[in-house]
Structure formats: C-alpha cells, structure tokens
Amino acid sequence: MTIFEAYNSAKKQLESAGIEDYVFEAKQIIKHITGFTSAQVLSFYNRELTEFQLNNLTAILHQRQIRYPLQYIFGEWDFYRRSFYVGPGVLVPRADTETVVDVCAEYLKDRPSAEILDLCAGSGCIGITLAVEFADSDVSMVEKYDEAIRYAVKNIERNGAGNAEIYKGDIFERYLADRKFDLIVSNPPYVTENEMNTVSPETRFEPETALEAGDGGMEFYKAITENYKNSIKDGGMLCFEAGVNQSKIICGILADAGFHDIKVKKDLCGIERAVSGIK
Ligand SMILES: C[S@@+](CC[C@H](N)C(=O)[O-])C[C@H]1O[C@@H](n2cnc3c(N)ncnc32)[C@H](O)[C@@H]1O
C-alpha cells in the first residue's frame, strides 16, 4: 500500500468512526507512522509502506475506532510550539489553554524575575511554557495526582525548564499558599456533573479527576480564589481558564474577593476562555 492509498484509507475509516477532524487526523497518523514531515509526505506519496508501518497504521486505526485519544496513542502532543508527553492519567493540553498562556505572557513581559504558581498543573503545559518563555522566572506547579505528576516531571526535562518545579499537593489544603507570587494561574477542573454525560468519547478516556467540579463547576475557582488571594503580591495577577459560559460567574468571584482590572479574553473559537484580575 502506498502512502497516498494509506492516507485515503485512513480518512475513510476515521470518518466512518464519526471523527469530525478525520482529514487532519489522517495526515497526523501518516506523518507519525512514516516519521515524515508534511512536505516529505507530499514528495513521497507514491512510496510503499513497510510491513511495520502498515501494522502500526492498522493498530492505530483500531484504537481510533473505539475513540481512544489520538494524543494518547502518539504519547505526545504540541502546546504553544512545544511538545509534551501525554498518556492515560493526564489531561491532554488543549489549544484553548494557549489563550490563558497568552494573557499570562502579556502580563509577564514587563515583570522580570517573576514568581509564578500554576495550580492544578497536570502535564505542566502552562507552567512549563511560562518557565521556558520567561527564563528568568521561577515557576512552582501544584498537582494532586501522581499519574499526572509523572508526566509533568518528564515534560520539565523534555523542555529544559530548569526554573520550573512540580509539587504534589491539594489546592483545597492551601498547598504553597504561605508563599507570595507575582502570578497565579490555573486551569482547574470545571465540568459540571451534567456536562460529564455529554463529553466526547475521547474525553471519557481522560481522568474524571481532571475534569469534574462540584458547585455547578465553580468549586475550584471559589476555593483557589479564597485560599490563594493572600498568596498574590499587590499588583499581582490571578488568571483562570474558564469553561463555556462560566466567565461571568468567575468575574463575579474575583470582584467579590477584591480583585480589580478584571478582564476576559476569548479563544480562537470566540469563547470567553481566560479570566484575569489584579490584586
Ligand atoms: C483541567 S486539568 C488541567 C491540567 C493542565 N493545567 C492543563 O491545562 O492541561 C486539572 C488538573 O487538576 C488536577 N487536580 C484535581 N484536583 C486537584 C486538587 N484538589 N489539587 C491539585 N490539583 C488537582 C487534576 O489532576 C488535573 O491534572
């Protein structure tokens, strides 16, 4: 089977499995099994796949039939122009979250040697990105679950983020709240119990503990604001990722806690995704 035939066959199988982005995925899978760049795939479209590559393709397509996440199959995924290890037990970094990083980066650009805290760090994609983008900053990341921490440790190493550290801790127990930071950022669990029934088949393979939050999805926003507002220096920033239709309530939580200059930034899909306030 040639690369071109494999690409067409993958597209068909992915489409019939109900995968919306089947064209994008087919391309990614062909690049993954051949090790080629997009340009090489185009140049060598007539080349025969080896038996190993063909077996790999078949295995990947079987996993996608049951909607096992492509990111877990590859074992890595790109976020903010860098690669992060991912797999079972950790949330896959989402493109939406890049909006949160943009807001933090804008804030940090005039603040040298910033002390940053990333709460609910998961793979470490937010904290590690900020650590690499702002090499003179000092980044602490807090995550409750060992499975996720294992990925964050590997991702620190992979991205050469020597100024970032991951700690095992619980935000409800105010872990690291006795320190003062210039920026606290968090993409916490925010999916309500009802919404959990409507998540994509792929998301069902991701840890529930990374997704679900009580109190109509507000549990973590309230706890982090309450537990960590005194851990932010005067003039420092608290920045959250928000779920769909949650930004207004989060703005209210920040306002009630005394934050000012509260701002909302939309993601590329037009969803109000990042909510920030200044102490
Ligand atoms: C929505 S995920 C975000 C992960 C990562 N920051 C990202 O943007 O991809 C939320 C993370 O919070 C962690 N978590 C859940 N409960 C926690 C708690 N009580 N304290 C600290 N982390 C917690 C989950 O394990 C998960 O990794």
The ligand as an ORCA input file, in Angstrom:
! r2SCAN-3c Opt
* xyz 0 1
  C      -8.289     20.639     33.786
  S      -6.856     19.777     34.286
  C      -5.636     20.947     33.776
  C      -4.282     20.365     33.568
  C      -3.282     21.371     32.936
  N      -3.117     22.540     33.763
  C      -3.744     21.778     31.556
  O      -4.063     22.961     31.363
  O      -3.782     20.925     30.653
  C      -6.944     19.944     36.042
  C      -5.829     19.286     36.837
  O      -6.093     19.496     38.231
  C      -5.683     18.344     38.969
  N      -6.393     18.363     40.265
  C      -7.646     17.893     40.545
  N      -7.946     18.131     41.832
  C      -6.885     18.774     42.380
  C      -6.613     19.289     43.681
  N      -7.526     19.183     44.656
  N      -5.434     19.896     43.903
  C      -4.500     19.987     42.907
  N      -4.700     19.517     41.659
  C      -5.877     18.929     41.389
  C      -6.068     17.209     38.038
  O      -5.392     16.032     38.360
  C      -5.691     17.791     36.673
  O      -4.372     17.465     36.340
*
